[in-house]
């Protein structure tokens, strides 16, 4: 257990993983440890072998876990044993030969401009709750930031003079995102209302709950779902869909994909290119409508 605790500290301090990611790794390792204890009566994770991982994958699959989630768990375990090998706890990596199974990605349909307009117009901005909710949705769509980045956003991250927001992304990488005038106006109104719910300082978290506490993933998920379920029939209505909508609408309007990449905080262009798949039907329609040979 000491080695596992050291591994989790290593992820946080040396790899700069977020608290959320470290917590997920910890849970994945704990689940595997319970499996090994129950099935093999094995209480020392230093003694595992590859067949145990294969059996574990079968068990997870029977539970109905998505392949993407199974791959994530396996990735966490591979990282753990790479660390064990690095510090000399084990000589050979038991899972070195394991390769992730290609998982079918869920196709996310972005919200339409009509849906976004309907939601933003229906929010009652006369009180704290409405202004807080409007701020959350406008930030997610207006900046394309991740849910975790929004939760961690502080009042001091808003640079009113320069007109941008400072965002701390994955692995503590910082980026600056322009502050839209409409968003700036909503933020100012919200911050005035916020004073009655929580002590306000430059280092306070920007978004807070009705009780004045820091927001959390389930809170934001419910917030987005509540507003969009009335105007959208989409199966997936989450904060990530707003990020997806930001990228898709920027690209649809002709934005350079490299600029969108920087705004999203992607390390590689390949990640940003995922959003261009949504544009493919439009490209095909335009091609069929415009190409001389398409009409023959």
N, C-alpha and C positions, 0 to 999 in steps of 0.2 A: 504493500500500500504506500510505503514511503517513496518508492520509485515512481508510482503513478502520480502522487502529489507533486513530485519533482518535475515530472513531465508536463503537468498542467501549468506549473509555474514557468516552465521553459516556453510554453506556447504564448503565455501572456507577456513575459518580460523580453524574450529574445526574438520571438516570431511576430510580436505585436498583434496577436489575435485579439479580437474583441471579447468582452465578457460573455456575450451571447454565444460565440463560437466555442470558447473554452468550456462553457456550461454544457453545450451539446456534445463535445468530445467526452466530457466526464460521464454524462448519461450513457453514451454509447459504450464506453468501456465498462461501466457498471453493469449494463444489460448483458454484455458478453461474459463478464465474471460470474453473474448469477446463473447463466446458461451452463457454463463449465462446472460450476459447483453442483447444480441439480442433476445434470446428465452424466458427468464423468467423476463426480465427487473430487474435483480438482480445485484446490483453493489457492494455488500459486500460478499466476499467469505467466511465469517464466518457463513453465513446462509444457506449453501447448504445442500442437503440431497442425499442419495444414488441413488434415481431414476434419479437425474440430471446427475450423472456419467453414468448410464446405457444408457440414451438417447444420451449422448455425444459420447459414444462408437458406437452406431448405426449410428450417423451422420458421424463419422470418417470412419466407414466401408463403407458407401455409397460413400464417397469421393474416395474410392479405396485404402485407407491406409493399408499397410501390418499389420498383427496381431502383429508382433514383434514391430512395431512402436507404435501401439496402447497400447501395454503392457508397453512400455517405458514411454509414456505419463501418464498412470494410476499410474505407480510406482512413478513418480515425484509428482503427486498430493497426493498420499498416504503419501509420505515423508513430504510434506508440512503440511498436517493435523496432522501428528504425532508430528511435531514441534509445531503447534498451541496448541495441547493438552498438550505438555510438558511445555509450558510457560504460560498456563492458559487462552488462548484466547477462547478455546472451552472446554466443559466438555466431550462430547462424540465424538469419531472419526466417521465421516459420512461414510467413505469408508473402515472401518476396516474389514467388511465381504467380501470385494472384493478380488477375487483370479485371478491371471493372467491366460489368456487362453493359452493353450499350442500351441505355434506357430511352424509351420514346418520350420526347418532351411534350408537355401539355401545351396546346396552342392557345395563346392568350390573345383575345380580341380586345383592342383598345376601345375606350369609351369614345363615342362620336362627339363632335363639337356641340351638337344639339343636346345630347345628354348632359354634357358638362355645363352648358349654359342653363339648362333647366334646374340642375342641382344648385348651382351658385345663386340663382335667382330665388329659389324657394327657401333658402336659409334665412331664418329670422335673426337679424343682426342687432336687435334692440337690447340684447343682454349679453352677459359674459359667455354663456354656453354657446350661443349662436355665433358670436365673433370668434371664439376659440375653434369651433368646428370649421368655420369658413377659412380661418387662418391655416388650419391643418390641410384642408383640401387644396387651397390655393398654393401652399408651399409644395405639396407633393406634385401637383400638376404644373405649377409655374416654374419650378426649379428642377424637377426630375430626381430629387434626392431619394435615397433609400429610406425605408421605414426606420431602420436603426439610426440612421444619420439624423432624421427628424427628431427622434426621441432624445438624442444627445445634444441637439442644438441649444445653445445658450444665448441669452440676450446680448451678450458681448460679441457674439458672432455676426451681428448685424452692423455693418459699417454704413451709417446713414450718409456720411460725407462723400464717400467714394461710390456709394450706390451699389453695394454688393453684399453677398452673404458668404461667410467663410464656413466651409463644410469640412469636417474631419471624416474622411472615408475609411475604407478598408486598409488595414495595416498602418493606421495613423497618417495616411497621405492626405494632405490638405489641398483643397481647390477653391477657387472663387467663382461664384455664380452671380450674374447680374440681378439686381433687384428691380422687378417690374414696378412701374408707378402704381398700378392697381393693387398689387400685393403690398407695397409700402404703405398705402393708405389703410388697408385692412389691418396690417400689423400695428400701426399707430393707434387705431381705435381699440384693438384688442388689448394692447399694453396698458391703456388707460383703465379698462375694465378689470384687468388682471390684478391691479393693485389691491383691490378689495378682497381678493381670494388668497393671496400669498405675499410674503415679504419679497420685494423686488430689489435685486442687486444686479450688477453687470454679469455676475457669474451664475445667476439663477437660470434654471432650465426654462426655455421659452414657453413650451407647451406644458400645461398642468391640468390635472383632473379637477372635478368639481370640488374636491376636498383640498386642493392646493398641492397635491403630490405630483411627482414626475409621472409622465404617461408611460405606457408599456405596450408591447405588440398587440395583445388581445384588445386593448382599449381602442387603438387606431383601426384595427380590423373591423370592429363593431361599428365604429363611427362611419367609416366609408361605406360599409354594407348597408347601414341604416338609411343613408341618404340616397344611394344609387339603386336600391332594390325597387324603389317606387317609379323610377324613370327608365330603368334598363332591364332587359330580359336576359342579360348575359349570365352565364353560369358562374363565372369567376368575377367577383367584385371585391377587390382587395386594394390596399395601398400600392402594391406592385403594379396593378393595372393602370394606376394614375401615372406612375413612372414610365410605363410602357406607352401610354397615351402621349406623354410629353415628347418622347423620342420619335414616335411615329408621326405626330403632327408636325414636328420640326422638319423631319425628312420630307414629308409630303409638301411642305411649303418651300422646299428647295435648299434647306440648310446643308452645309458641307458636312459629310459624315464624320470627318475628323474633329470638327467643332463639337458635334453632338457627343462624340466619344469623350472629349475632355469634360464637357458639362456633366455627363453621367458618371465620370470617374472610372471609366473602364481602363484596364491596363493594356488590352489588346483590341485591335480593330475588329477581330473576329467576333467578340462579344457584342459589339455595336451592330454588326452586320445581321445579327439575329432579328433585329427590328425591321430590316429591309424585306424580310419574308412576307410581312403583312402587305407590303406594297406590290407584291408580285401580281395579284389579280388585276390591279389597276394598270400595271405595266402591260399585261397581256391584252387588256381591253383597248388600251391606247394603240398598241401595235396592230391589232386586228382592224381598228378603225382607220388608221393612218397609212399602213403599208399598201402600196398598189397591188401587190400579189395576194394580199389577204382576202380580197373581195372576189377573187376568181374561183 
